[in-house]
Amino acid sequence: MKHGELKKMSNQYIKIVEWSEEDNCYVGRCPELFGGGVHGKNEAEVYAQLCAAVADVIAARIKHDELPKPVKAAAYSGKFVLRIDPELHKALAIRAFKEGKSLNELCLDSLVAA
């Protein structure tokens, strides 16, 4: 597989680089493809290492037709059910009414602001 094709496929997968207080370094991971990760003191270097690791995993797994569908590529309906305490539900409905919004609008505004 060509480098450009691997890079294009790699870009479909979520890559996370974050500081770990516990490890005292940056940790890069791609939970869709593998459990472990890469680590180092320089965020940009960790990201570059992570991209290389993701490309390696894709190249290895595609040979065996074991490549999972990227989360970004999934189809989403725009709906999900959230179970909450009935008292919280009531409080949110009252708040939404006071603000002249539907409960859906209130919750959507809160999620977008988070």
C-alpha positions in Angstrom: 0.0 0.0 0.0 1.3 3.4 -0.9 2.2 6.0 1.8 -0.5 8.4 0.6 -3.2 5.8 0.8 -2.0 4.8 4.3 -2.0 8.5 5.4 -5.5 9.0 4.0 -6.8 5.9 5.9 -4.9 7.0 9.1 -6.6 10.3 9.0 -10.0 8.6 9.5 -9.1 7.3 12.9 -9.2 9.4 16.1 -5.8 10.1 17.6 -5.5 11.5 21.1 -2.4 13.1 22.6 -2.7 14.3 26.2 -0.5 15.1 29.1 -0.3 12.4 31.8 0.4 13.6 35.3 0.9 10.0 36.4 3.5 9.3 33.7 4.9 12.8 33.6 4.9 12.8 29.8 2.6 13.1 26.8 0.7 9.9 25.9 -0.6 9.3 22.4 -3.2 6.6 21.6 -5.7 5.5 19.0 -8.3 3.5 20.9 -10.0 2.4 17.8 -7.0 0.4 16.6 -4.9 -0.6 19.6 -4.9 -0.5 23.4 -1.4 0.8 24.1 0.2 4.0 22.9 3.3 6.0 22.5 4.8 8.5 24.9 7.4 11.2 25.3 8.2 14.7 26.6 7.4 16.5 23.3 3.8 16.7 22.2 4.6 17.1 18.5 7.0 14.2 18.5 4.5 12.0 20.3 1.8 12.9 17.7 4.3 12.0 14.9 5.1 8.7 16.6 1.4 8.0 17.0 0.7 8.7 13.3 3.5 6.3 12.4 2.1 3.6 14.8 -1.4 4.0 13.4 -0.1 3.6 9.8 1.8 0.5 10.8 -1.2 -1.0 12.5 -3.4 -0.2 9.5 -0.9 -1.8 7.1 -0.7 -4.9 9.2 -4.4 -5.3 9.8 -5.6 -4.5 6.3 -3.7 -7.6 5.1 -5.9 -9.8 7.3 -9.1 -7.8 6.6 -9.3 -6.9 10.3 -9.5 -3.1 10.0 -12.4 -1.7 12.1 -14.7 0.9 10.7 -13.6 4.4 12.0 -15.9 6.0 14.5 -16.0 9.2 12.4 -17.3 7.1 9.4 -20.3 5.8 11.3 -23.8 7.1 10.6 -25.5 8.9 13.4 -29.2 9.6 13.7 -28.8 12.7 15.9 -30.8 11.1 18.7 -29.8 9.3 21.9 -31.7 8.4 25.0 -30.4 9.7 28.3 -31.8 8.3 31.6 -31.7 10.7 34.5 -33.3 11.0 37.9 -37.0 12.1 37.7 -36.3 15.1 40.0 -33.6 16.3 37.7 -35.9 15.8 34.7 -38.5 17.9 36.4 -36.0 20.7 37.4 -34.7 20.8 33.8 -38.2 21.0 32.4 -39.0 23.9 34.7 -35.8 25.7 33.8 -36.5 25.2 30.1 -40.0 26.6 30.5 -38.7 29.6 32.4 -36.2 30.3 29.6 -38.8 29.9 26.9 -37.1 26.8 25.4 -38.0 23.2 24.9 -36.3 20.7 27.1 -34.4 19.5 24.0 -33.2 23.1 23.2 -32.0 23.6 26.8 -30.1 20.3 26.8 -28.6 20.9 23.3 -27.5 24.4 24.3 -25.8 22.9 27.4 -24.1 20.2 25.5 -22.8 22.6 22.8 -21.4 25.0 25.5 -19.6 22.1 27.3 
